[in-house]
């Protein structure tokens, strides 16, 4: 009788510690079957705690929506769901909602506006996350290799005799997480078409880096990267990032110590690592218009100081924006966009897979002949969509595009 009573308690969703492990294991298996990695599930009182890393869906918002659907339909409606989205095993954002509310909205029984009040998204990781012990994770992403193919397009209008000079490359990149927060990236650039100088005719390394990401506090993160970057730079780059003012403002500080890095005719031409770049940045996000305003001040690659402003709108997984920069006494500007390249879902069936890049990001500078205001990036997927973990961005996109 006691055993039957305990089994009944689990079935109806009552939380009796130690007796609902089968329910937890079943939910873990469902999330793993979809393809989520670093999956962890625990129950605490009336809450269901879930951690996932999305390396299967193109857009993290799609992944979160699918995981919420599975979990809400696997537990009783009175359960409070608390989701932790991981990146390289590091928690980046927390999503909280009652299972019953989520199910009713998704079934069309409640207006989606209900989510505005009942869906909570925050970057601060609460104490409950400590209940998700790493030893209980299933389907780890460690030592699984992705060969990601990035297209590269460059356009220059620096010549009077030719409207545009162009370059098109394919740049496959081997990406593997070695341990929690640590990723190795090794990229080769294969020229397809080139009008932009002799170097572009050669097969050459692109990003070759090791990068460690860290959770520094309640709503702070850090990243340090060592290796070969783009824009012909190599060296070390470090950033710290914090979300403040009820998630509306992001603050970031970045510093780099680099040298020149050029591969030509089988040789690596490089200078000493002594050039210092640094930036302080702030971002403001508006939920109603899904708009983002960025402003930064700092020291660029060629030693010039300047300020840059960006205005971006997010349309689901597509981001479009404009920018203006004034540096070293010169002004420049242009536009940028990110749009999805890959299929919506790309499950990892084996420990090695070959996939297209999730997004194609591109920036057009009106003054392409200018040498002022130039910067480098330390990873091949540094776009405004794939690496956007701001809680306002996540919440507004969940409400408007699921």
N, C-alpha and C positions, 0 to 999 in steps of 0.2 A: 504493500500500500504506500509506504514512504517513497519507494523508487518511482512508482507511477505518479505520485503527487509532484515529485521533483521534475519529471519529464513533462508533465502538464504545465508546470510553471515556466519552463523554458519555451514551450510551444506558444503560450499566450503572451510571452514577452516579459514576464517578471524576472527581475535580476536577482538570482541567488548565487553569490560568488562561488566559483568552483564547479558549478553544475551546468553551465551553458557553453562548454568548450566546443561541443559539436556544432552549435550555431555559428560560433566564431570561425571555426575551421571551414565550414561550408561557405561563409561569406568570403574568406580569404581565397578559397578555390575559385569562386566565381570571378573575383577581380583578377586573379592570376590568369584564368582562362581567356579573358579579354586581351591580356597582354601587358597589363600594368606591372611595373617592377617595384622592388623594395616595398612590397605590400605588407602592412601590419594592421591588425584589428584587435581591439580590446573592448571590453565592456566595463564601465565604471558607474555604479548606481543606475540611473536611467539614461545614461549617455553611451553612444556607440562611437568609439574613437577609431579613425581610419587614417592611415598614411599610405600614399601612393606616389610613385614617380611615373610621369607620363612620357614614355618613349614609344608610344604606339599611335596616338592621334597627332595629326599635324599641329593642331592648336590646343594649348592647354585648357582653354575654356571648354572645348568639346570633350576633352578627357575628363574634366571635373564633372560636367553634366552627365556623362555616361556613368561614372562611378557613383554619383549621387542617385541616379535612377536605380542602379543595381542594389545599392545599400538600402534605400528607402523601401524598395519592394521586398526586401529580405527580412525586415524587422517589423515589429508592431508600430502602429501609427503614433504612439505616445513617446517613442524614443527621440532623444535629442541627438542629432548627428553632428559630429565634429571632424572635419576633414583637414588633413595637413598635406599640402602639395610640396613634394620634394624636388630638388634639382641637384644632381650629383650626390644624392643622399642627404642634402642639407635642407631643413624645412624653410620654405620661403613665404608661404601664405596659409592662413587658416580660414576655413569656410564652415559656418554653423547654421543649421536650420532644423526644424522639427520634421521628422519623417512624414507625418500626416499632411502637413502644409505642402511639402514638396510634391507628394503624390497627387494631391488635389489640384495643384496648379498645373502639373504636367498632364493630368487627365482632362483639363479644361473645366473642372468643377469650381475653381476659384480663379478670379482675374489675376493676371500676372503681377498687377500692382501690389498684391499682397506680399510678394517677395521683397519689395522695397523696405517694408517694415520688419519682416520676419527673417530675412536672409542677412546674416552678419558675416562680414569678411574683414579680417584684420591681418596685419603683418606681424604684430607681436605674437609670439608663441607662448601659450599659457602653460601652467604647471602640469596640466593633464598630459602634455606631450611626453613627460618623463615616464609615463606608464607604458609607452610604446617602446619596449626594450628591443635594441637592435638584434638580439639573439632570436627574437620571434619573427623576424622578417622572412618572407618567402619570395622567390623569384628575384634574387639579387641582380643588379645590373653590373656588378664588378667583373672585370676581365672579359666582358662581352664587346666584340669589336664591330663598329660601324664603319663602313666605307661610304662616306657621304660625298656625292658629286655636286660641286658648286659651279654654276656658270658665272663667268666674270665678263663684264662688258665695260669698256672704257671709250669715251668719245672726247675729242679735243677739237676746238675751233681756233687754234692759235695761228694758222696760216691764212694769208690773204688769197693765196692761189688755190685753196681747196676749202670747201665749206666745212667738212668734218673729216678728221682722221679717226679711225676706229681700231679697236682691238677686241678680239673675242677669244676667251680661253675656257677650257674645262679644267677644273681643279679638284680632283678627288682627294679626300682627306680621310686618313685613318684616325678614328676617335675612340678612345677606350678609357673607362674609369678604372683607376688602379686601386684606389681605396676611397673612403668617404671624403668627398670634396675634392679629390685629386683627379685631374683628367690630363691625358697625353693626347696631343694633336700632331699629326704629321701629314703634311700636304705637299703634293707635287702639282705644278702648273704646266699644262700641255697647251701650247699655242695652236689655235685653229686659224685665225686670221689676224694679221698685225700690220698696222701702218704707223706705229708709235715708237719706233726706235729699235736698235739692234737687240737690246736685252729681251724684248718681247718675242723674238724668233727662237729663243732657247727653251728647252724643257728645264725647269728650275724649281727649287723649293719655294713654297709659299709659307704658310704658318707652320712652324715646327716649335712646339711649346709644351711646357708642363705648367699647369695652373692649379693652385690650391684655393678653394673657396672655404670661407669660415663664417659661422654664425657667431657674431660678437656680442650679442645681447638681445633684449626683448624685441627690438625692431631695427637691428643694425647687422650689417654683413660686411665682409671684406673679401678681397680677391687679390692674389699676387701671382704674376705670370712671368716666366723666364723663357727666353728663346728668340726665334726669328719671327717678326711681325710682318705686316704689309707696309706699303709706302717706303720700302727699302730701309727698314729699321730693324735692329736687333738689340737685345738688352733685357732690362727688367722693368716691369710695370706693376703698380699697386694702386688699389682703389678701396675706399671705404664708403659706405652707403647707409643712410638712415631715413626713416619715414617719420614725419612729425605732423602736428596740427590736424589731428583726426584723419590722417592718411592723405590729406590734400597736398602736402608739400613733401618732396623728396630732396634731400641734400646729399651731395656727393663730392668727395675730394679725391683727386687723382695725381699721381706723380710718376714720372718715368725717367730712367737713366738709360740712354740708348746711343748707338753709333750707326753709321751708314753701313748698309748691307746690300751688295749687288752681286748677283751670279751671272757670269757672262763667259761663254766659250769654255765651260768646264771649270772655271776658277771662281773662287769666292773673294771678292774685293770688299774690304771692310775697313772702317776707321775705328779708332779707340772708342770705348764706351764712356763718353764724357758729356754728352749733350743732355741737359736737364729740361724736361717739359713738366708743367703742372697746370692743373685746372681746378677751380671750384665751380660747382654747378648746382642749380636748383631747378626743380620741375614742379609745375602746378597742374593738377588734373581736375577737370570739370565733368561731373557725372552726367548731367543733363545732355550736354552736347558731345560727350565722349571726346573732349578736346584736351590737348596737352600743350602747355607753354613751357619752353626751356630757355634758360639764360645761363651763360657761362663766361668766366673770365680766366685768362691764364697765359701761359707761355707756350708758343707753338714750336714746331720742329726746328725752324730756322732761327730761333732766338727772338722772334718778334712777339710782342705782347698785344693782346686784343680781346674783344668781346664778341660773343655770338648769341643770336636769338633764333629760336625755332618755334614754329606754330604747327601742330600736327592734329589731324582728326583721324579717329579710328572707326572704320566701318567693318565691324566683325573682325576677321583676320587680316583685313587690308588697312594699311596706314598710309596717309598721304599728307605731305606738309611742305612748308616753305621755310627758308632761312635767310638771314643776313649776317654778315660778319665784317667787322672793322678791325684790322690788325696791321701793325707796322706802317701806318699811314695810308693803307690801301683799303678799299671797300670791295666787297664781293657778295654774291648771293646766288640763290637758285632754289631748286626743289628736290625733294626726296620722296621715295615711296617704298613700301614693302608689300609684296603680295605672295600668296601661297603658290608653291610649285608642286608639292608632292600630293599624293592621294590622301584622302581624309584619314585613312587608317593604314598602318604598316606594321603588322605584328611581327615580332622577332621569333621565328621558328627555330633558329639555331643560334649558336654563340657568335656567328659571323653573318652579317647581312650587308647587302649593297643597296643603298637607297639614294634618291635625289635629295637635295637640300630641302628643308621644310619651306623656306621662304627665299625669295630673291629680293635683295635690297639694293637700291641704287640711288646715288646722289649726283645731281647735275649742278656744276658750278658755272655760272655765266662767264666768269673770268678765268678760264682754264689755264691761261698763260701766267697767272699770278703765282708767286712763290710764297707770299705771305698767307697766314691763316691756315697753314697745312697741318694735318695731324695724322696719326696712325691709329690702327685698332689692334687689339691683342688676341682676337679670336675671329674665326671666319663667319660666325653667325651673330655678329653684333648688330642686330636690327631692333627696331622699335616694337616689334610684335612678339617674337619668340622669347625674348628675355624681359618681358614686361610683367612684373609680379606686383604692381601696385594694387592694393585692395580695392580702390575705387574703380580702376580699370577692370579688374576681374568681376566685381559685382555688377557693374553696368553692362558688361558684355554677357554675363550669365542671364540677366533679366531681359535683354533686348534681342539676343540672337540664338537662344535655345528653343 
